[in-house]
Amino acid sequence: MKTLTITEGRGRLGFWLRKAVAGEDIGFVFGDRIVALRPVEIFSGDYALQEYGLNAREMAKAGRRIKKNIARERKRGTLKTFTGDISALRD
């Protein structure tokens, strides 16, 4: 791992970003710790598992149930549109 001070890295930040994207381990010294510079995914494919403990099958089942509930509420006319005012959703 190539470790840099913040001052060293700042001057050639684009260079170090390209290295990190190419798979090289780049770290910045921050106090007594090293902070890694790594690309991250914007979409987390395992978000439901991490956040709710649901596997792909359970998530699909939950999605169908939620869509069914929304359709039922829409048919009843009890679905409320969120306008940005949380107090407007209260009965």
PDB file of N, CA, C and O in Angstrom:
ATOM      1  N   MET A   1       0.848  -1.182   0.000  1.00  0.00           N
ATOM      2  CA  MET A   1       0.000   0.000   0.000  1.00  0.00           C
ATOM      3  C   MET A   1       0.886   1.235   0.000  1.00  0.00           C
ATOM      4  O   MET A   1       1.833   1.346   0.780  1.00  0.00           O
ATOM      5  N   LYS A   2       0.562   2.145  -0.880  1.00  0.00           N
ATOM      6  CA  LYS A   2       1.251   3.426  -0.928  1.00  0.00           C
ATOM      7  C   LYS A   2       0.536   4.351   0.051  1.00  0.00           C
ATOM      8  O   LYS A   2      -0.666   4.587  -0.076  1.00  0.00           O
ATOM      9  N   THR A   3       1.272   4.871   1.022  1.00  0.00           N
ATOM     10  CA  THR A   3       0.675   5.788   1.994  1.00  0.00           C
ATOM     11  C   THR A   3       1.212   7.192   1.774  1.00  0.00           C
ATOM     12  O   THR A   3       2.397   7.394   1.511  1.00  0.00           O
ATOM     13  N   LEU A   4       0.311   8.150   1.889  1.00  0.00           N
ATOM     14  CA  LEU A   4       0.637   9.551   1.634  1.00  0.00           C
ATOM     15  C   LEU A   4       0.113  10.419   2.764  1.00  0.00           C
ATOM     16  O   LEU A   4      -0.864  10.078   3.430  1.00  0.00           O
ATOM     17  N   THR A   5       0.777  11.541   2.966  1.00  0.00           N
ATOM     18  CA  THR A   5       0.196  12.547   3.855  1.00  0.00           C
ATOM     19  C   THR A   5      -0.866  13.282   3.045  1.00  0.00           C
ATOM     20  O   THR A   5      -0.894  13.178   1.819  1.00  0.00           O
ATOM     21  N   ILE A   6      -1.714  14.003   3.706  1.00  0.00           N
ATOM     22  CA  ILE A   6      -2.751  14.764   3.000  1.00  0.00           C
ATOM     23  C   ILE A   6      -2.100  15.778   2.067  1.00  0.00           C
ATOM     24  O   ILE A   6      -2.554  15.966   0.939  1.00  0.00           O
ATOM     25  N   THR A   7      -1.044  16.427   2.532  1.00  0.00           N
ATOM     26  CA  THR A   7      -0.347  17.421   1.713  1.00  0.00           C
ATOM     27  C   THR A   7       0.239  16.779   0.458  1.00  0.00           C
ATOM     28  O   THR A   7       0.133  17.348  -0.629  1.00  0.00           O
ATOM     29  N   GLU A   8       0.853  15.606   0.590  1.00  0.00           N
ATOM     30  CA  GLU A   8       1.425  14.911  -0.569  1.00  0.00           C
ATOM     31  C   GLU A   8       0.338  14.527  -1.572  1.00  0.00           C
ATOM     32  O   GLU A   8       0.514  14.697  -2.778  1.00  0.00           O
ATOM     33  N   GLY A   9      -0.757  14.021  -1.083  1.00  0.00           N
ATOM     34  CA  GLY A   9      -1.823  13.548  -1.957  1.00  0.00           C
ATOM     35  C   GLY A   9      -2.605  14.653  -2.626  1.00  0.00           C
ATOM     36  O   GLY A   9      -3.067  14.494  -3.756  1.00  0.00           O
ATOM     37  N   ARG A  10      -2.760  15.771  -1.943  1.00  0.00           N
ATOM     38  CA  ARG A  10      -3.578  16.871  -2.454  1.00  0.00           C
ATOM     39  C   ARG A  10      -3.039  17.416  -3.776  1.00  0.00           C
ATOM     40  O   ARG A  10      -3.814  17.720  -4.683  1.00  0.00           O
ATOM     41  N   GLY A  11      -1.732  17.540  -3.886  1.00  0.00           N
ATOM     42  CA  GLY A  11      -1.130  18.114  -5.089  1.00  0.00           C
ATOM     43  C   GLY A  11      -1.356  17.285  -6.345  1.00  0.00           C
ATOM     44  O   GLY A  11      -1.420  17.833  -7.446  1.00  0.00           O
ATOM     45  N   ARG A  12      -1.478  15.984  -6.194  1.00  0.00           N
ATOM     46  CA  ARG A  12      -1.658  15.088  -7.347  1.00  0.00           C
ATOM     47  C   ARG A  12      -2.859  14.175  -7.119  1.00  0.00           C
ATOM     48  O   ARG A  12      -2.804  12.979  -7.405  1.00  0.00           O
ATOM     49  N   LEU A  13      -3.934  14.743  -6.607  1.00  0.00           N
ATOM     50  CA  LEU A  13      -5.095  13.930  -6.238  1.00  0.00           C
ATOM     51  C   LEU A  13      -5.636  13.126  -7.414  1.00  0.00           C
ATOM     52  O   LEU A  13      -5.963  11.950  -7.258  1.00  0.00           O
ATOM     53  N   GLY A  14      -5.735  13.740  -8.583  1.00  0.00           N
ATOM     54  CA  GLY A  14      -6.219  13.021  -9.767  1.00  0.00           C
ATOM     55  C   GLY A  14      -5.363  11.803 -10.087  1.00  0.00           C
ATOM     56  O   GLY A  14      -5.885  10.747 -10.444  1.00  0.00           O
ATOM     57  N   PHE A  15      -4.062  11.950  -9.960  1.00  0.00           N
ATOM     58  CA  PHE A  15      -3.123  10.852 -10.196  1.00  0.00           C
ATOM     59  C   PHE A  15      -3.414   9.698  -9.244  1.00  0.00           C
ATOM     60  O   PHE A  15      -3.489   8.545  -9.667  1.00  0.00           O
ATOM     61  N   TRP A  16      -3.579  10.011  -7.951  1.00  0.00           N
ATOM     62  CA  TRP A  16      -3.816   8.967  -6.946  1.00  0.00           C
ATOM     63  C   TRP A  16      -5.197   8.338  -7.111  1.00  0.00           C
ATOM     64  O   TRP A  16      -5.370   7.145  -6.860  1.00  0.00           O
ATOM     65  N   LEU A  17      -6.181   9.136  -7.533  1.00  0.00           N
ATOM     66  CA  LEU A  17      -7.513   8.579  -7.796  1.00  0.00           C
ATOM     67  C   LEU A  17      -7.455   7.571  -8.941  1.00  0.00           C
ATOM     68  O   LEU A  17      -8.054   6.500  -8.859  1.00  0.00           O
ATOM     69  N   ARG A  18      -6.734   7.913 -10.007  1.00  0.00           N
ATOM     70  CA  ARG A  18      -6.591   6.976 -11.136  1.00  0.00           C
ATOM     71  C   ARG A  18      -5.920   5.684 -10.681  1.00  0.00           C
ATOM     72  O   ARG A  18      -6.325   4.598 -11.093  1.00  0.00           O
ATOM     73  N   LYS A  19      -4.903   5.793  -9.840  1.00  0.00           N
ATOM     74  CA  LYS A  19      -4.217   4.606  -9.319  1.00  0.00           C
ATOM     75  C   LYS A  19      -5.189   3.739  -8.510  1.00  0.00           C
ATOM     76  O   LYS A  19      -5.210   2.517  -8.655  1.00  0.00           O
ATOM     77  N   ALA A  20      -5.991   4.385  -7.658  1.00  0.00           N
ATOM     78  CA  ALA A  20      -6.940   3.641  -6.823  1.00  0.00           C
ATOM     79  C   ALA A  20      -7.990   2.939  -7.683  1.00  0.00           C
ATOM     80  O   ALA A  20      -8.329   1.782  -7.432  1.00  0.00           O
ATOM     81  N   VAL A  21      -8.500   3.633  -8.689  1.00  0.00           N
ATOM     82  CA  VAL A  21      -9.495   3.042  -9.589  1.00  0.00           C
ATOM     83  C   VAL A  21      -8.890   1.866 -10.346  1.00  0.00           C
ATOM     84  O   VAL A  21      -9.591   0.906 -10.667  1.00  0.00           O
ATOM     85  N   ALA A  22      -7.598   1.938 -10.631  1.00  0.00           N
ATOM     86  CA  ALA A  22      -6.907   0.852 -11.338  1.00  0.00           C
ATOM     87  C   ALA A  22      -6.623  -0.337 -10.425  1.00  0.00           C
ATOM     88  O   ALA A  22      -6.117  -1.363 -10.880  1.00  0.00           O
ATOM     89  N   GLY A  23      -6.946  -0.206  -9.142  1.00  0.00           N
ATOM     90  CA  GLY A  23      -6.796  -1.340  -8.235  1.00  0.00           C
ATOM     91  C   GLY A  23      -5.633  -1.254  -7.266  1.00  0.00           C
ATOM     92  O   GLY A  23      -5.439  -2.158  -6.454  1.00  0.00           O
ATOM     93  N   GLU A  24      -4.860  -0.189  -7.337  1.00  0.00           N
ATOM     94  CA  GLU A  24      -3.740  -0.051  -6.405  1.00  0.00           C
ATOM     95  C   GLU A  24      -4.252   0.376  -5.033  1.00  0.00           C
ATOM     96  O   GLU A  24      -5.227   1.120  -4.925  1.00  0.00           O
ATOM     97  N   ASP A  25      -3.581  -0.103  -3.990  1.00  0.00           N
ATOM     98  CA  ASP A  25      -3.928   0.288  -2.624  1.00  0.00           C
ATOM     99  C   ASP A  25      -3.266   1.622  -2.312  1.00  0.00           C
ATOM    100  O   ASP A  25      -2.040   1.733  -2.289  1.00  0.00           O
ATOM    101  N   ILE A  26      -4.085   2.619  -2.076  1.00  0.00           N
ATOM    102  CA  ILE A  26      -3.611   3.961  -1.749  1.00  0.00           C
ATOM    103  C   ILE A  26      -4.218   4.333  -0.405  1.00  0.00           C
ATOM    104  O   ILE A  26      -5.414   4.142  -0.184  1.00  0.00           O
ATOM    105  N   GLY A  27      -3.399   4.860   0.487  1.00  0.00           N
ATOM    106  CA  GLY A  27      -3.897   5.264   1.794  1.00  0.00           C
ATOM    107  C   GLY A  27      -3.385   6.632   2.180  1.00  0.00           C
ATOM    108  O   GLY A  27      -2.266   7.009   1.833  1.00  0.00           O
ATOM    109  N   PHE A  28      -4.201   7.367   2.894  1.00  0.00           N
ATOM    110  CA  PHE A  28      -3.821   8.673   3.414  1.00  0.00           C
ATOM    111  C   PHE A  28      -3.644   8.561   4.918  1.00  0.00           C
ATOM    112  O   PHE A  28      -4.485   7.989   5.611  1.00  0.00           O
ATOM    113  N   VAL A  29      -2.544   9.112   5.418  1.00  0.00           N
ATOM    114  CA  VAL A  29      -2.306   9.135   6.855  1.00  0.00           C
ATOM    115  C   VAL A  29      -3.148  10.264   7.431  1.00  0.00           C
ATOM    116  O   VAL A  29      -3.033  11.416   7.015  1.00  0.00           O
ATOM    117  N   PHE A  30      -3.990   9.920   8.387  1.00  0.00           N
ATOM    118  CA  PHE A  30      -4.862  10.901   9.029  1.00  0.00           C
ATOM    119  C   PHE A  30      -4.738  10.690  10.533  1.00  0.00           C
ATOM    120  O   PHE A  30      -5.360   9.790  11.098  1.00  0.00           O
ATOM    121  N   GLY A  31      -3.934  11.525  11.172  1.00  0.00           N
ATOM    122  CA  GLY A  31      -3.654  11.328  12.589  1.00  0.00           C
ATOM    123  C   GLY A  31      -2.857  10.050  12.762  1.00  0.00           C
ATOM    124  O   GLY A  31      -1.800   9.885  12.155  1.00  0.00           O
ATOM    125  N   ASP A  32      -3.361   9.149  13.587  1.00  0.00           N
ATOM    126  CA  ASP A  32      -2.664   7.875  13.805  1.00  0.00           C
ATOM    127  C   ASP A  32      -3.295   6.734  13.011  1.00  0.00           C
ATOM    128  O   ASP A  32      -3.058   5.563  13.306  1.00  0.00           O
ATOM    129  N   ARG A  33      -4.100   7.078  11.998  1.00  0.00           N
ATOM    130  CA  ARG A  33      -4.784   6.056  11.206  1.00  0.00           C
ATOM    131  C   ARG A  33      -4.479   6.230   9.731  1.00  0.00           C
ATOM    132  O   ARG A  33      -4.023   7.287   9.294  1.00  0.00           O
ATOM    133  N   ILE A  34      -4.738   5.183   8.977  1.00  0.00           N
ATOM    134  CA  ILE A  34      -4.617   5.247   7.519  1.00  0.00           C
ATOM    135  C   ILE A  34      -6.011   5.048   6.937  1.00  0.00           C
ATOM    136  O   ILE A  34      -6.708   4.090   7.272  1.00  0.00           O
ATOM    137  N   VAL A  35      -6.402   5.964   6.065  1.00  0.00           N
ATOM    138  CA  VAL A  35      -7.714   5.911   5.422  1.00  0.00           C
ATOM    139  C   VAL A  35      -7.502   5.490   3.975  1.00  0.00           C
ATOM    140  O   VAL A  35      -6.777   6.150   3.231  1.00  0.00           O
ATOM    141  N   ALA A  36      -8.135   4.389   3.578  1.00  0.00           N
ATOM    142  CA  ALA A  36      -7.956   3.835   2.232  1.00  0.00           C
ATOM    143  C   ALA A  36      -8.747   4.630   1.203  1.00  0.00           C
ATOM    144  O   ALA A  36      -9.854   5.101   1.465  1.00  0.00           O
ATOM    145  N   LEU A  37      -8.152   4.763   0.041  1.00  0.00           N
ATOM    146  CA  LEU A  37      -8.799   5.407  -1.095  1.00  0.00           C
ATOM    147  C   LEU A  37      -9.204   4.292  -2.045  1.00  0.00           C
ATOM    148  O   LEU A  37      -8.357   3.666  -2.681  1.00  0.00           O
ATOM    149  N   ARG A  38     -10.523   4.047  -2.135  1.00  0.00           N
ATOM    150  CA  ARG A  38     -11.023   2.945  -2.964  1.00  0.00           C
ATOM    151  C   ARG A  38     -12.308   3.360  -3.677  1.00  0.00           C
ATOM    152  O   ARG A  38     -13.097   4.134  -3.135  1.00  0.00           O
ATOM    153  N   PRO A  39     -12.517   2.854  -4.875  1.00  0.00           N
ATOM    154  CA  PRO A  39     -13.799   3.107  -5.536  1.00  0.00           C
ATOM    155  C   PRO A  39     -14.911   2.318  -4.841  1.00  0.00           C
ATOM    156  O   PRO A  39     -14.673   1.234  -4.308  1.00  0.00           O
ATOM    157  N   VAL A  40     -16.099   2.861  -4.852  1.00  0.00           N
ATOM    158  CA  VAL A  40     -17.252   2.179  -4.260  1.00  0.00           C
ATOM    159  C   VAL A  40     -18.374   2.115  -5.285  1.00  0.00           C
ATOM    160  O   VAL A  40     -18.443   2.933  -6.202  1.00  0.00           O
ATOM    161  N   GLU A  41     -19.242   1.141  -5.118  1.00  0.00           N
ATOM    162  CA  GLU A  41     -20.415   1.014  -5.979  1.00  0.00           C
ATOM    163  C   GLU A  41     -21.485   1.978  -5.490  1.00  0.00           C
ATOM    164  O   GLU A  41     -21.680   2.137  -4.285  1.00  0.00           O
ATOM    165  N   ILE A  42     -22.169   2.614  -6.411  1.00  0.00           N
ATOM    166  CA  ILE A  42     -23.257   3.513  -6.035  1.00  0.00           C
ATOM    167  C   ILE A  42     -24.476   2.690  -5.650  1.00  0.00           C
ATOM    168  O   ILE A  42     -25.211   3.056  -4.732  1.00  0.00           O
ATOM    169  N   PHE A  43     -24.694   1.581  -6.347  1.00  0.00           N
ATOM    170  CA  PHE A  43     -25.818   0.697  -6.056  1.00  0.00           C
ATOM    171  C   PHE A  43     -25.291  -0.501  -5.289  1.00  0.00           C
ATOM    172  O   PHE A  43     -24.362  -1.173  -5.736  1.00  0.00           O
ATOM    173  N   SER A  44     -25.875  -0.764  -4.155  1.00  0.00           N
ATOM    174  CA  SER A  44     -25.462  -1.918  -3.366  1.00  0.00           C
ATOM    175  C   SER A  44     -26.432  -3.056  -3.632  1.00  0.00           C
ATOM    176  O   SER A  44     -27.595  -2.996  -3.232  1.00  0.00           O
ATOM    177  N   GLY A  45     -25.955  -4.087  -4.303  1.00  0.00           N
ATOM    178  CA  GLY A  45     -26.795  -5.228  -4.642  1.00  0.00           C
ATOM    179  C   GLY A  45     -27.267  -6.013  -3.436  1.00  0.00           C
ATOM    180  O   GLY A  45     -28.277  -6.714  -3.508  1.00  0.00           O
ATOM    181  N   ASP A  46     -26.548  -5.904  -2.327  1.00  0.00           N
ATOM    182  CA  ASP A  46     -26.947  -6.641  -1.129  1.00  0.00           C
ATOM    183  C   ASP A  46     -27.511  -5.717  -0.047  1.00  0.00           C
ATOM    184  O   ASP A  46     -27.472  -6.045   1.139  1.00  0.00           O
ATOM    185  N   TYR A  47     -28.038  -4.556  -0.465  1.00  0.00           N
ATOM    186  CA  TYR A  47     -28.587  -3.595   0.489  1.00  0.00           C
ATOM    187  C   TYR A  47     -29.684  -4.210   1.357  1.00  0.00           C
ATOM    188  O   TYR A  47     -29.675  -4.038   2.576  1.00  0.00           O
ATOM    189  N   ALA A  48     -30.618  -4.918   0.749  1.00  0.00           N
ATOM    190  CA  ALA A  48     -31.729  -5.510   1.506  1.00  0.00           C
ATOM    191  C   ALA A  48     -31.220  -6.506   2.538  1.00  0.00           C
ATOM    192  O   ALA A  48     -31.759  -6.593   3.641  1.00  0.00           O
ATOM    193  N   LEU A  49     -30.195  -7.249   2.186  1.00  0.00           N
ATOM    194  CA  LEU A  49     -29.619  -8.200   3.131  1.00  0.00           C
ATOM    195  C   LEU A  49     -28.940  -7.464   4.279  1.00  0.00           C
ATOM    196  O   LEU A  49     -29.137  -7.810   5.443  1.00  0.00           O
ATOM    197  N   GLN A  50     -28.148  -6.461   3.957  1.00  0.00           N
ATOM    198  CA  GLN A  50     -27.443  -5.705   4.996  1.00  0.00           C
ATOM    199  C   GLN A  50     -28.408  -4.945   5.896  1.00  0.00           C
ATOM    200  O   GLN A  50     -28.272  -4.962   7.119  1.00  0.00           O
ATOM    201  N   GLU A  51     -29.374  -4.284   5.289  1.00  0.00           N
ATOM    202  CA  GLU A  51     -30.264  -3.403   6.049  1.00  0.00           C
ATOM    203  C   GLU A  51     -31.388  -4.152   6.756  1.00  0.00           C
ATOM    204  O   GLU A  51     -31.719  -3.834   7.897  1.00  0.00           O
ATOM    205  N   TYR A  52     -31.975  -5.142   6.092  1.00  0.00           N
ATOM    206  CA  TYR A  52     -33.167  -5.803   6.623  1.00  0.00           C
ATOM    207  C   TYR A  52     -32.998  -7.297   6.869  1.00  0.00           C
ATOM    208  O   TYR A  52     -33.889  -7.931   7.435  1.00  0.00           O
ATOM    209  N   GLY A  53     -31.879  -7.864   6.456  1.00  0.00           N
ATOM    210  CA  GLY A  53     -31.661  -9.296   6.641  1.00  0.00           C
ATOM    211  C   GLY A  53     -32.461 -10.151   5.666  1.00  0.00           C
ATOM    212  O   GLY A  53     -32.752 -11.312   5.957  1.00  0.00           O
ATOM    213  N   LEU A  54     -32.824  -9.585   4.502  1.00  0.00           N
ATOM    214  CA  LEU A  54     -33.623 -10.319   3.510  1.00  0.00           C
ATOM    215  C   LEU A  54     -32.743 -10.819   2.371  1.00  0.00           C
ATOM    216  O   LEU A  54     -31.921 -10.075   1.836  1.00  0.00           O
ATOM    217  N   ASN A  55     -32.923 -12.086   2.005  1.00  0.00           N
ATOM    218  CA  ASN A  55     -32.221 -12.589   0.824  1.00  0.00           C
ATOM    219  C   ASN A  55     -33.035 -12.203  -0.417  1.00  0.00           C
ATOM    220  O   ASN A  55     -34.097 -11.593  -0.293  1.00  0.00           O
ATOM    221  N   ALA A  56     -32.550 -12.549  -1.593  1.00  0.00           N
ATOM    222  CA  ALA A  56     -33.195 -12.132  -2.844  1.00  0.00           C
ATOM    223  C   ALA A  56     -34.633 -12.643  -2.945  1.00  0.00           C
ATOM    224  O   ALA A  56     -35.518 -11.910  -3.386  1.00  0.00           O
ATOM    225  N   ARG A  57     -34.873 -13.891  -2.542  1.00  0.00           N
ATOM    226  CA  ARG A  57     -36.220 -14.465  -2.616  1.00  0.00           C
ATOM    227  C   ARG A  57     -37.174 -13.734  -1.675  1.00  0.00           C
ATOM    228  O   ARG A  57     -38.299 -13.404  -2.050  1.00  0.00           O
ATOM    229  N   GLU A  58     -36.711 -13.485  -0.452  1.00  0.00           N
ATOM    230  CA  GLU A  58     -37.544 -12.782   0.529  1.00  0.00           C
ATOM    231  C   GLU A  58     -37.822 -11.344   0.090  1.00  0.00           C
ATOM    232  O   GLU A  58     -38.914 -10.824   0.317  1.00  0.00           O
ATOM    233  N   MET A  59     -36.833 -10.703  -0.539  1.00  0.00           N
ATOM    234  CA  MET A  59     -37.021  -9.334  -1.010  1.00  0.00           C
ATOM    235  C   MET A  59     -38.050  -9.280  -2.137  1.00  0.00           C
ATOM    236  O   MET A  59     -38.877  -8.369  -2.180  1.00  0.00           O
ATOM    237  N   ALA A  60     -38.002 -10.249  -3.044  1.00  0.00           N
ATOM    238  CA  ALA A  60     -38.988 -10.307  -4.131  1.00  0.00           C
ATOM    239  C   ALA A  60     -40.389 -10.498  -3.566  1.00  0.00           C
ATOM    240  O   ALA A  60     -41.342  -9.871  -4.028  1.00  0.00           O
ATOM    241  N   LYS A  61     -40.510 -11.368  -2.563  1.00  0.00           N
ATOM    242  CA  LYS A  61     -41.803 -11.614  -1.918  1.00  0.00           C
ATOM    243  C   LYS A  61     -42.302 -10.340  -1.236  1.00  0.00           C
ATOM    244  O   LYS A  61     -43.482 -10.004  -1.337  1.00  0.00           O
ATOM    245  N   ALA A  62     -41.413  -9.634  -0.547  1.00  0.00           N
ATOM    246  CA  ALA A  62     -41.791  -8.384   0.120  1.00  0.00           C
ATOM    247  C   ALA A  62     -42.222  -7.345  -0.911  1.00  0.00           C
ATOM    248  O   ALA A  62     -43.183  -6.609  -0.686  1.00  0.00           O
ATOM    249  N   GLY A  63     -41.516  -7.281  -2.043  1.00  0.00           N
ATOM    250  CA  GLY A  63     -41.871  -6.338  -3.100  1.00  0.00           C
ATOM    251  C   GLY A  63     -43.262  -6.596  -3.651  1.00  0.00           C
ATOM    252  O   GLY A  63     -44.027  -5.659  -3.881  1.00  0.00           O
ATOM    253  N   ARG A  64     -43.593  -7.874  -3.865  1.00  0.00           N
ATOM    254  CA  ARG A  64     -44.942  -8.222  -4.355  1.00  0.00           C
ATOM    255  C   ARG A  64     -46.007  -7.838  -3.330  1.00  0.00           C
ATOM    256  O   ARG A  64     -47.061  -7.310  -3.684  1.00  0.00           O
ATOM    257  N   ARG A  65     -45.716  -8.113  -2.047  1.00  0.00           N
ATOM    258  CA  ARG A  65     -46.673  -7.783  -0.988  1.00  0.00           C
ATOM    259  C   ARG A  65     -46.891  -6.268  -0.908  1.00  0.00           C
ATOM    260  O   ARG A  65     -48.026  -5.812  -0.765  1.00  0.00           O
ATOM    261  N   ILE A  66     -45.819  -5.497  -0.998  1.00  0.00           N
ATOM    262  CA  ILE A  66     -45.925  -4.036  -0.929  1.00  0.00           C
ATOM    263  C   ILE A  66     -46.726  -3.504  -2.110  1.00  0.00           C
ATOM    264  O   ILE A  66     -47.590  -2.646  -1.931  1.00  0.00           O
ATOM    265  N   LYS A  67     -46.450  -4.005  -3.323  1.00  0.00           N
ATOM    266  CA  LYS A  67     -47.199  -3.562  -4.506  1.00  0.00           C
ATOM    267  C   LYS A  67     -48.678  -3.895  -4.373  1.00  0.00           C
ATOM    268  O   LYS A  67     -49.533  -3.099  -4.760  1.00  0.00           O
ATOM    269  N   LYS A  68     -48.982  -5.072  -3.824  1.00  0.00           N
ATOM    270  CA  LYS A  68     -50.368  -5.482  -3.623  1.00  0.00           C
ATOM    271  C   LYS A  68     -51.061  -4.545  -2.624  1.00  0.00           C
ATOM    272  O   LYS A  68     -52.206  -4.144  -2.832  1.00  0.00           O
ATOM    273  N   ASN A  69     -50.360  -4.205  -1.545  1.00  0.00           N
ATOM    274  CA  ASN A  69     -50.927  -3.293  -0.542  1.00  0.00           C
ATOM    275  C   ASN A  69     -51.173  -1.906  -1.125  1.00  0.00           C
ATOM    276  O   ASN A  69     -52.196  -1.286  -0.832  1.00  0.00           O
ATOM    277  N   ILE A  70     -50.254  -1.416  -1.943  1.00  0.00           N
ATOM    278  CA  ILE A  70     -50.425  -0.104  -2.570  1.00  0.00           C
ATOM    279  C   ILE A  70     -51.621  -0.123  -3.506  1.00  0.00           C
ATOM    280  O   ILE A  70     -52.418   0.815  -3.510  1.00  0.00           O
ATOM    281  N   ALA A  71     -51.758  -1.185  -4.305  1.00  0.00           N
ATOM    282  CA  ALA A  71     -52.897  -1.295  -5.226  1.00  0.00           C
ATOM    283  C   ALA A  71     -54.209  -1.315  -4.450  1.00  0.00           C
ATOM    284  O   ALA A  71     -55.181  -0.681  -4.862  1.00  0.00           O
ATOM    285  N   ARG A  72     -54.246  -2.039  -3.330  1.00  0.00           N
ATOM    286  CA  ARG A  72     -55.452  -2.112  -2.497  1.00  0.00           C
ATOM    287  C   ARG A  72     -55.802  -0.729  -1.934  1.00  0.00           C
ATOM    288  O   ARG A  72     -56.960  -0.315  -1.972  1.00  0.00           O
ATOM    289  N   GLU A  73     -54.810  -0.029  -1.421  1.00  0.00           N
ATOM    290  CA  GLU A  73     -55.040   1.316  -0.863  1.00  0.00           C
ATOM    291  C   GLU A  73     -55.498   2.289  -1.953  1.00  0.00           C
ATOM    292  O   GLU A  73     -56.375   3.120  -1.720  1.00  0.00           O
ATOM    293  N   ARG A  74     -54.905   2.182  -3.134  1.00  0.00           N
ATOM    294  CA  ARG A  74     -55.285   3.052  -4.248  1.00  0.00           C
ATOM    295  C   ARG A  74     -56.740   2.793  -4.642  1.00  0.00           C
ATOM    296  O   ARG A  74     -57.491   3.733  -4.902  1.00  0.00           O
ATOM    297  N   LYS A  75     -57.139   1.510  -4.684  1.00  0.00           N
ATOM    298  CA  LYS A  75     -58.507   1.136  -5.050  1.00  0.00           C
ATOM    299  C   LYS A  75     -59.503   1.659  -4.018  1.00  0.00           C
ATOM    300  O   LYS A  75     -60.588   2.116  -4.377  1.00  0.00           O
ATOM    301  N   ARG A  76     -59.138   1.593  -2.741  1.00  0.00           N
ATOM    302  CA  ARG A  76     -60.004   2.093  -1.661  1.00  0.00           C
ATOM    303  C   ARG A  76     -60.066   3.620  -1.620  1.00  0.00           C
ATOM    304  O   ARG A  76     -60.986   4.201  -1.045  1.00  0.00           O
ATOM    305  N   GLY A  77     -59.076   4.253  -2.236  1.00  0.00           N
ATOM    306  CA  GLY A  77     -59.010   5.712  -2.190  1.00  0.00           C
ATOM    307  C   GLY A  77     -58.383   6.233  -0.905  1.00  0.00           C
ATOM    308  O   GLY A  77     -58.553   7.400  -0.553  1.00  0.00           O
ATOM    309  N   THR A  78     -57.664   5.373  -0.212  1.00  0.00           N
ATOM    310  CA  THR A  78     -57.057   5.781   1.058  1.00  0.00           C
ATOM    311  C   THR A  78     -55.562   6.066   0.931  1.00  0.00           C
ATOM    312  O   THR A  78     -54.899   6.356   1.927  1.00  0.00           O
ATOM    313  N   LEU A  79     -55.034   5.987  -0.277  1.00  0.00           N
ATOM    314  CA  LEU A  79     -53.620   6.269  -0.494  1.00  0.00           C
ATOM    315  C   LEU A  79     -53.411   7.777  -0.442  1.00  0.00           C
ATOM    316  O   LEU A  79     -54.123   8.528  -1.108  1.00  0.00           O
ATOM    317  N   LYS A  80     -52.438   8.220   0.344  1.00  0.00           N
ATOM    318  CA  LYS A  80     -52.160   9.649   0.471  1.00  0.00           C
ATOM    319  C   LYS A  80     -50.865   9.976  -0.260  1.00  0.00           C
ATOM    320  O   LYS A  80     -49.897   9.219  -0.198  1.00  0.00           O
ATOM    321  N   THR A  81     -50.858  11.107  -0.950  1.00  0.00           N
ATOM    322  CA  THR A  81     -49.668  11.570  -1.648  1.00  0.00           C
ATOM    323  C   THR A  81     -48.816  12.377  -0.683  1.00  0.00           C
ATOM    324  O   THR A  81     -49.319  13.262   0.010  1.00  0.00           O
ATOM    325  N   PHE A  82     -47.533  12.073  -0.641  1.00  0.00           N
ATOM    326  CA  PHE A  82     -46.628  12.824   0.226  1.00  0.00           C
ATOM    327  C   PHE A  82     -46.183  14.081  -0.500  1.00  0.00           C
ATOM    328  O   PHE A  82     -45.565  14.008  -1.562  1.00  0.00           O
ATOM    329  N   THR A  83     -46.495  15.225   0.072  1.00  0.00           N
ATOM    330  CA  THR A  83     -46.178  16.519  -0.538  1.00  0.00           C
ATOM    331  C   THR A  83     -44.936  17.150   0.056  1.00  0.00           C
ATOM    332  O   THR A  83     -44.515  18.222  -0.379  1.00  0.00           O
ATOM    333  N   GLY A  84     -44.350  16.504   1.034  1.00  0.00           N
ATOM    334  CA  GLY A  84     -43.189  17.061   1.714  1.00  0.00           C
ATOM    335  C   GLY A  84     -43.524  17.520   3.119  1.00  0.00           C
ATOM    336  O   GLY A  84     -42.627  17.825   3.904  1.00  0.00           O
ATOM    337  N   ASP A  85     -44.812  17.571   3.445  1.00  0.00           N
ATOM    338  CA  ASP A  85     -45.260  17.992   4.774  1.00  0.00           C
ATOM    339  C   ASP A  85     -45.725  16.756   5.537  1.00  0.00           C
ATOM    340  O   ASP A  85     -46.802  16.224   5.269  1.00  0.00           O
ATOM    341  N   ILE A  86     -44.913  16.303   6.486  1.00  0.00           N
ATOM    342  CA  ILE A  86     -45.216  15.073   7.226  1.00  0.00           C
ATOM    343  C   ILE A  86     -46.517  15.190   8.016  1.00  0.00           C
ATOM    344  O   ILE A  86     -47.234  14.203   8.180  1.00  0.00           O
ATOM    345  N   SER A  87     -46.821  16.380   8.502  1.00  0.00           N
ATOM    346  CA  SER A  87     -48.045  16.543   9.301  1.00  0.00           C
ATOM    347  C   SER A  87     -49.301  16.366   8.449  1.00  0.00           C
ATOM    348  O   SER A  87     -50.363  16.055   8.989  1.00  0.00           O
ATOM    349  N   ALA A  88     -49.205  16.554   7.137  1.00  0.00           N
ATOM    350  CA  ALA A  88     -50.358  16.375   6.251  1.00  0.00           C
ATOM    351  C   ALA A  88     -50.754  14.908   6.130  1.00  0.00           C
ATOM    352  O   ALA A  88     -51.874  14.615   5.713  1.00  0.00           O
ATOM    353  N   LEU A  89     -49.877  13.986   6.480  1.00  0.00           N
ATOM    354  CA  LEU A  89     -50.182  12.561   6.392  1.00  0.00           C
ATOM    355  C   LEU A  89     -50.956  12.063   7.604  1.00  0.00           C
ATOM    356  O   LEU A  89     -51.525  10.972   7.573  1.00  0.00           O
ATOM    357  N   ARG A  90     -50.979  12.846   8.656  1.00  0.00           N
ATOM    358  CA  ARG A  90     -51.681  12.428   9.871  1.00  0.00           C
ATOM    359  C   ARG A  90     -53.185  12.590   9.695  1.00  0.00           C
ATOM    360  O   ARG A  90     -53.654  13.527   9.048  1.00  0.00           O
ATOM    361  N   ASP A  91     -53.926  11.663  10.281  1.00  0.00           N
ATOM    362  CA  ASP A  91     -55.399  11.732  10.190  1.00  0.00           C
ATOM    363  C   ASP A  91     -55.950  12.793  11.101  1.00  0.00           C
ATOM    364  O   ASP A  91     -57.164  12.992  11.155  1.00  0.00           O
TER     365      ASP A  91
END
